[in-house]
Amino acid sequence: SRRCGLAAGRSYSGGGTYPSVSLTCPLPGVPKAVFAAAEGREQFETRVTVLENGLRVASQNKFGQFCTVGLLVNSGSRHEAKYLSGISHFLEKLAFSSTAQFGSKDEILLTLEKHGGICDCQASRDTIMYAVSADARGLDTVVNLLADVALQPRLSDEEIEMTRMAIRFELEDLNMRPDPEPLLTEMIHAAAYRDNTVGLNRFCPVENTDKIDREVLHSYLRNYYTPDRMVLAGVGIEHEQLVECAKKHLLGAEPVWGSRQSKDVDRSVAQYTGGIVKVEKDMSDVSLGPTPIPELTHIMIGLESCSFLEEDFIPFAVLNMMMGGGGSFSAGGPGKGMFTRLYLNVLNRHHWMYNATSYHHSYEDTGLLCIHASADPKQVREMVEIITREFILMAGAVGEVELERAKTQLKSMLMMNLESRPVIFEDVGRQVLATNTRKLPHELCALISQVKSTDIKRVVTKMLHKKPAVAALGDLSDLPTYDHIQAALSSKDGRLPRMYRLFR
């Protein structure tokens, strides 16, 4: 009885006396706690309902007072082949502005504030995503708001002009950043998919900012903002409740641009071309101050991998984790990827390299595995040789320890990311948008566990037969030609041709 009751007072150094309260027994007079519990496997599964107009409603139950709900549209910069480049960039900036129901962005934010909500819009190469996180009790308000923002935007002249100014500022900022990774990502896609689909520019070109107006936007929206190209996804709410809200606000909703049949939907499949995109740029004054960043030349080399719908996507994800990499300085131990190949074989052995990082971009019909490296302009030739050698070594022997470490790290990263409600929302929405279903985390972990060293060698061998894509930024006076880089990737050791080294 003493163990679960209030024991005698205990003296502390402060002189006061405090009761010793058990942490395992209920307090006297307090109602018995009712803990949340998942009743059966169905609580963990993503439920999908297709409405009469083709809109898909997907939800994932998750305990908690707040929910994340959003509308994902199969629309992005890759669909702008028949339009002015930059429309998706404009739509991203114009999101959550005035609509038929809400007179201004401030009015929208005040409405969300009543439910403790925040909103965001992100446009990528293949998806535009409108999302809101708020108290689950405000679900009807949230879905009504999302429907109005996506289908009834006013797109006033003043808002479009403000968007033009914001985009011009963002483009200037992009070219002045010390970190050129966003710029290099655009360049490597342009080189890999010359003038088609995911190779089209994600950012609005400066010359198009004055050409995009309400008429152009409505023409694009009429073709791509149709119910069959949308998913309403929610995390932290009951599925039936979300379906009812979707029927109320999105079923039969008339868009401001009219509901005429879409005619110019681009259904092109990505065509990998390979190639090189070079931008000569003075990087000596990128970072001013008492300790400026040294002048660097940035190179990114990529090869076509595979779509996220293919079985080889998992081995490529493991390979990307195995390559890892990062900056020349990074705090942390094994959890930060210090035992990945680009750290062990590149950054630890070549002190003059400032960065070596692996990236894997994957889409519905293609993918791109690339390595970004940075060094002094005088070291560009050696840097290219080192990176091409790492590509070739991918097809060599894979140690059991490094493979298991990469698989464990990938599973850990997957599970840690899915602790976040907005990340679960994006995962649910993107998977349902592409496949009408969702692979659960434990299914993905099982697939990762099954990857063998032979799988890594097989996918790399297939990848190395493709032409490389190369992006180069900075002082390029010592950059090898594209043919020399291609020849190095075709060699056994990744070295540049001897004639280049003698007569460069």
C-alpha positions in Angstrom: 0.0 0.0 0.0 2.9 2.3 0.7 4.4 1.7 -2.8 1.3 3.2 -4.6 0.4 5.7 -2.0 2.1 8.9 -0.7 5.2 7.9 1.1 6.8 9.9 3.9 8.4 13.2 3.0 12.0 13.1 1.8 14.4 16.0 2.5 16.4 17.6 -0.3 19.3 20.0 -0.2 16.9 22.9 -0.7 15.4 22.2 2.7 11.8 21.6 1.6 10.0 18.3 1.8 8.4 16.6 -1.3 6.3 13.4 -1.4 7.7 10.5 -3.3 5.0 9.8 -6.0 5.0 6.5 -7.9 5.3 6.8 -11.6 3.7 3.4 -12.2 0.5 3.6 -10.1 -2.5 5.9 -10.8 -2.9 8.9 -8.5 -5.7 8.6 -5.9 -9.0 10.1 -7.1 -7.9 10.6 -10.7 -10.0 8.9 -13.5 -8.4 5.9 -15.1 -6.5 6.8 -18.3 -7.8 5.6 -21.6 -4.8 5.1 -24.0 -5.1 5.3 -27.8 -4.7 1.9 -29.4 -4.7 0.7 -33.0 -7.5 -1.9 -33.4 -6.3 -4.2 -36.1 -4.0 -3.8 -39.1 -6.5 -1.6 -41.0 -5.6 1.4 -38.8 -2.1 1.5 -40.4 -3.3 1.2 -44.0 -3.9 4.1 -46.4 -7.5 4.1 -47.5 -8.4 5.4 -51.0 -11.8 6.3 -52.4 -12.5 7.5 -56.0 -15.3 10.0 -56.4 -17.7 10.1 -59.4 -15.7 12.9 -61.1 -12.4 11.0 -60.8 -11.0 12.8 -57.8 -9.1 10.4 -55.5 -9.4 10.8 -51.7 -6.7 9.2 -49.6 -6.2 9.2 -45.9 -3.9 7.8 -43.2 -5.1 7.6 -39.7 -2.7 9.0 -37.1 -3.2 9.8 -33.4 -3.1 13.5 -32.4 -5.2 16.6 -32.3 -3.8 18.1 -35.6 -4.1 16.9 -39.1 -2.4 17.7 -42.4 -4.7 17.9 -45.5 -3.8 18.9 -49.0 -4.6 18.8 -52.7 -2.0 17.4 -55.0 -2.2 18.0 -58.8 -0.4 16.0 -61.5 1.0 19.2 -63.0 4.4 20.8 -63.0 7.2 22.3 -65.1 7.5 19.1 -67.1 4.0 19.8 -68.6 4.9 23.2 -69.9 6.2 22.1 -73.3 3.2 23.7 -75.2 3.1 26.8 -72.9 5.4 29.5 -71.7 8.0 28.1 -69.3 7.5 29.3 -65.7 3.7 28.9 -65.3 4.1 26.4 -62.4 6.5 28.8 -60.7 3.9 31.5 -61.0 1.1 29.3 -59.6 3.3 28.4 -56.6 3.8 32.0 -55.7 0.1 32.9 -56.4 -1.2 30.1 -54.1 -3.3 31.1 -51.1 -4.0 34.6 -52.5 -7.5 36.0 -52.9 -10.3 33.7 -54.1 -14.0 33.8 -54.7 -14.7 33.4 -51.0 -11.6 35.1 -49.5 -10.8 38.7 -50.3 -7.0 38.5 -49.6 -4.2 36.3 -48.3 -4.6 37.9 -44.9 -8.2 36.8 -44.8 -7.2 33.2 -45.5 -4.5 33.3 -42.8 -7.0 34.7 -40.3 -9.4 31.9 -41.1 -6.7 29.3 -40.6 -5.6 30.9 -37.4 -8.9 30.1 -35.8 -8.0 26.4 -36.1 -4.3 26.9 -35.3 -3.5 26.3 -39.0 -0.7 27.1 -41.4 -0.6 26.7 -45.2 2.0 26.1 -47.9 2.3 25.4 -51.7 5.2 23.7 -53.4 5.6 23.1 -57.1 8.0 20.5 -58.5 8.7 19.1 -61.9 5.7 16.8 -61.8 3.4 17.9 -59.0 1.9 21.0 -57.4 0.9 20.5 -53.8 -1.4 22.8 -51.7 -1.3 21.8 -48.0 -2.7 22.9 -44.7 -1.9 21.7 -41.2 -4.6 22.6 -38.6 -6.8 21.3 -35.8 -8.7 18.2 -37.0 -12.0 19.8 -35.8 -11.6 22.4 -38.5 -11.5 19.8 -41.4 -14.6 21.2 -43.2 -13.1 24.7 -43.2 -9.8 23.4 -44.4 -11.2 21.4 -47.3 -13.5 24.3 -48.3 -10.4 26.6 -48.3 -8.3 24.2 -50.4 -11.1 23.8 -53.0 -11.4 27.6 -53.2 -7.7 28.2 -53.5 -7.2 25.6 -56.2 -10.3 26.1 -58.3 -11.5 29.7 -57.6 -8.3 31.9 -57.5 -9.0 35.5 -58.5 -5.5 36.1 -60.0 -5.9 39.8 -59.9 -3.6 42.1 -61.8 -2.0 43.4 -58.6 -1.3 39.8 -57.4 0.3 38.8 -60.7 2.5 42.0 -60.7 3.6 41.2 -57.1 4.4 37.7 -58.2 6.5 38.9 -61.1 8.5 41.0 -58.6 8.9 38.1 -56.2 10.1 35.8 -59.0 12.6 38.3 -60.3 14.0 38.7 -56.8 14.2 34.9 -56.3 16.1 34.5 -59.6 18.6 37.1 -58.6 19.0 35.4 -55.2 19.5 32.0 -56.9 22.4 33.3 -58.9 24.0 35.0 -55.8 23.8 32.1 -53.4 27.1 30.6 -52.1 25.4 27.2 -52.4 24.9 26.5 -56.1 23.1 23.2 -55.7 19.6 24.4 -56.8 21.2 25.9 -59.9 23.3 22.8 -60.7 20.2 20.6 -60.3 18.4 22.6 -63.0 21.5 22.4 -65.2 21.9 18.6 -64.9 18.3 18.0 -65.7 18.6 20.3 -68.8 21.6 18.4 -69.9 20.1 14.9 -69.2 16.7 15.6 -70.8 17.4 18.2 -73.5 14.2 20.3 -74.1 11.8 17.7 -72.9 9.7 16.8 -69.8 11.8 16.9 -66.6 14.5 18.8 -68.5 12.3 21.9 -68.8 13.2 24.7 -66.4 11.5 24.6 -63.0 12.1 28.3 -62.5 10.5 31.0 -64.6 13.0 32.5 -67.1 13.4 36.3 -66.6 12.2 36.9 -70.2 8.9 35.2 -69.5 7.9 37.1 -66.3 6.2 39.8 -68.3 4.5 37.4 -70.7 2.6 35.3 -68.2 -0.8 36.8 -67.4 -4.3 35.6 -66.2 -5.2 34.4 -69.7 -2.1 32.2 -70.0 -2.7 30.9 -66.5 -6.4 30.1 -67.1 -5.5 28.3 -70.4 -3.0 26.1 -68.5 -5.3 25.5 -65.5 -8.1 24.5 -67.8 -6.1 21.5 -69.1 -4.3 20.3 -65.9 -6.5 21.2 -62.9 -9.1 18.5 -63.6 -10.5 16.1 -60.9 -8.9 13.0 -62.6 -5.5 14.6 -62.1 -6.0 15.4 -58.4 -5.7 13.7 -55.0 -7.1 15.0 -51.8 -4.8 13.5 -49.1 -5.1 13.7 -45.4 -3.3 12.5 -42.3 -4.7 12.5 -38.9 -8.4 12.3 -39.8 -11.1 9.7 -40.3 -11.4 8.6 -43.9 -15.2 8.8 -44.1 -15.1 12.4 -42.8 -12.6 13.4 -45.4 -14.7 11.8 -48.2 -17.8 13.6 -47.0 -15.9 17.0 -47.1 -14.6 16.2 -50.6 -18.1 15.4 -51.8 -19.4 18.6 -50.3 -16.7 21.0 -51.6 -15.0 19.3 -54.6 -17.6 17.1 -56.3 -19.2 19.1 -59.0 -17.3 22.3 -58.1 -17.1 24.7 -61.1 -13.6 26.2 -61.6 -13.3 29.9 -62.4 -11.8 29.1 -65.8 -14.8 26.9 -66.8 -15.2 23.1 -67.1 -14.5 22.6 -70.8 -12.8 19.4 -72.0 -9.0 19.6 -71.7 -7.3 19.4 -75.1 -3.6 20.1 -74.7 -2.5 17.7 -72.0 1.1 16.8 -72.5 1.5 13.0 -72.0 5.1 12.9 -73.3 7.4 10.2 -71.8 10.8 11.5 -70.6 13.6 11.1 -73.3 17.0 10.8 -71.8 19.6 12.5 -74.1 22.7 13.1 -72.1 24.9 16.1 -72.8 26.6 19.0 -71.1 25.4 22.4 -69.8 28.2 24.9 -68.9 27.9 28.3 -67.3 31.1 30.3 -67.1 30.8 32.4 -63.9 33.1 34.4 -61.7 32.7 32.7 -58.3 35.4 34.7 -56.5 33.0 37.1 -54.9 30.2 34.8 -54.0 30.8 35.2 -50.3 32.2 38.5 -49.1 33.4 39.3 -45.6 36.3 38.7 -43.2 36.4 34.9 -44.0 35.1 34.6 -47.6 34.4 31.2 -49.2 37.3 30.3 -51.6 36.6 30.5 -55.3 35.3 27.1 -56.4 34.3 25.3 -59.6 31.3 23.0 -59.4 30.8 19.9 -61.5 27.8 17.5 -61.5 27.9 14.3 -63.4 24.8 12.1 -63.8 23.6 8.9 -65.5 20.1 7.7 -66.1 18.8 5.4 -63.3 15.1 4.3 -63.3 11.6 5.4 -62.5 10.2 5.0 -58.9 7.7 2.6 -60.4 10.3 0.1 -61.4 11.7 -2.7 -59.1 15.2 -1.4 -59.6 14.3 1.8 -57.7 15.1 0.2 -54.4 18.6 -1.0 -55.4 19.3 2.5 -56.7 18.1 4.0 -53.4 20.5 1.8 -51.5 23.3 2.6 -54.0 22.7 6.3 -53.4 22.9 5.9 -49.7 26.0 3.8 -50.0 27.7 6.6 -52.0 26.5 9.3 -49.6 29.0 12.1 -49.2 28.7 15.7 -48.2 30.9 18.7 -47.5 34.6 18.5 -46.6 33.6 19.3 -43.0 30.6 17.7 -41.2 30.1 17.3 -37.5 28.9 13.8 -36.4 29.8 10.2 -36.8 28.4 7.1 -38.6 24.9 8.4 -38.5 26.0 11.4 -40.6 27.3 9.1 -43.3 31.0 9.3 -42.5 31.5 5.8 -43.7 30.0 6.3 -47.1 32.2 5.9 -50.2 32.4 9.5 -51.2 33.7 10.3 -47.7 36.1 7.4 -47.4 37.4 7.3 -51.0 37.2 11.0 -52.0 37.0 13.6 -49.2 39.3 11.7 -46.8 41.9 11.2 -49.5 41.8 14.5 -51.4 42.0 17.4 -49.0 41.6 19.9 -51.8 38.0 18.8 -52.6 35.4 20.8 -50.8 32.3 18.7 -51.6 31.4 15.3 -53.0 27.7 14.4 -52.7 25.5 11.8 -54.3 21.9 12.6 -55.4 19.1 10.4 -56.8 16.2 12.1 -58.6 13.4 9.8 -59.5 10.2 10.4 -61.5 7.3 8.4 -62.9 9.1 7.5 -66.1 12.8 8.1 -65.5 15.5 8.8 -62.9 18.9 10.4 -62.6 21.8 9.4 -60.2 24.4 12.1 -60.0 27.4 13.2 -58.0 28.2 16.9 -57.2 31.8 17.8 -56.6 33.5 21.2 -55.8 37.2 22.2 -55.9 39.6 24.9 -56.9 39.4 25.7 -60.6 43.0 24.5 -61.0 42.0 21.0 -59.8 39.0 20.5 -62.2 40.7 17.8 -64.3 41.7 15.7 -61.3 38.2 16.2 -59.8 36.5 14.9 -62.9 38.8 11.8 -63.0 38.0 11.1 -59.3 34.2 11.3 -59.8 34.2 9.2 -63.0 36.3 6.6 -61.2 33.7 6.4 -58.4 31.0 5.8 -61.0 33.0 2.9 -62.4 33.8 1.5 -59.0 30.1 1.2 -58.3 30.0 -1.8 -60.6 32.8 -3.5 -58.7 32.8 -5.5 -55.5 30.4 -4.4 -52.8 31.4 -5.2 -49.3 28.8 -7.0 -47.1 29.4 -4.5 -44.2 29.0 -1.4 -46.4 25.9 -2.8 -48.0 24.3 -3.7 -44.7 25.2 -0.3 -43.3 23.6 1.5 -46.4 20.5 -0.6 -46.1 20.2 0.0 -42.3 20.8 3.8 -42.8 18.1 3.9 -45.6 15.5 2.1 -43.4 16.4 4.4 -40.5 16.0 7.5 -42.6 12.7 6.3 -44.0 11.2 5.5 -40.6 12.5 8.7 -39.0 11.1 10.9 -41.8 7.7 9.2 -41.4 7.6 10.4 -37.8 6.5 13.8 -39.3 2.9 14.2 -40.2 3.5 16.5 -43.2 6.0 14.0 -44.6 3.4 11.2 -44.3 0.9 13.4 -46.0 3.3 14.0 -49.0 4.2 10.3 -49.1 0.5 9.3 -49.2 -0.4 12.0 -51.8 2.5 11.3 -54.2 2.1 7.5 -54.1 -1.6 7.6 -54.7 -1.3 10.3 -57.4 1.2 8.0 -59.3 -0.1 4.5 -58.5 -3.6 4.8 -56.9 -2.2 3.0 -53.9 0.5 3.3 -51.3 3.3 1.0 -50.2 3.5 1.0 -46.4 6.8 1.6 -44.6 7.2 -2.0 -43.4 6.8 -3.2 -47.1 9.5 -0.8 -48.2 11.8 -1.9 -45.4 11.3 -5.6 -46.5 12.2 -4.7 -50.1 15.3 -2.8 -48.9 16.4 -5.8 -46.8 16.2 -8.1 -49.9 18.8 -6.0 -51.9 21.9 -8.0 -52.6 25.3 -6.9 -53.9 24.5 -8.6 -57.3 21.5 -6.2 -57.6 23.7 -3.2 -57.1 26.2 -4.5 -59.7 23.3 -5.2 -62.2 21.7 -1.8 -62.0 25.1 0.0 -62.2 26.2 -2.0 -65.2 23.0 -1.0 -67.0 23.4 2.6 -66.0 27.1 2.9 -67.2 26.0 2.1 -70.8 24.2 5.4 -71.0 25.7 8.8 -72.1 26.6 11.0 -69.2 24.9 14.3 -68.3 27.3 17.0 -67.1 26.7 20.4 -65.5 29.6 22.7 -64.9 29.5 26.1 -63.1 32.4 28.5 -62.4 35.9 29.0 -63.9 35.8 26.2 -66.6 39.2 26.9 -68.3 40.5 23.5 -67.2 37.3 21.5 -67.8 37.7 18.4 -70.0 35.5 18.2 -73.1 32.3 16.2 -73.0 33.8 13.5 -75.2 36.7 13.1 -72.8 34.4 12.7 -69.8 32.3 10.2 -71.8 35.5 8.3 -72.7 36.6 8.3 -69.0 33.3 6.7 -67.9 33.7 4.0 -70.6 37.3 3.2 -69.5 38.2 0.6 -66.8 39.7 3.1 -64.3 37.8 6.3 -65.0 40.9 8.1 -66.1 40.7 10.8 -68.8 42.2 9.9 -72.2 46.1 10.2 -72.3 46.0 12.6 -75.2 44.0 15.0 -73.1 46.4 14.9 -70.2 49.4 15.5 -72.5 48.0 18.3 -74.6 45.3 20.0 -72.4 
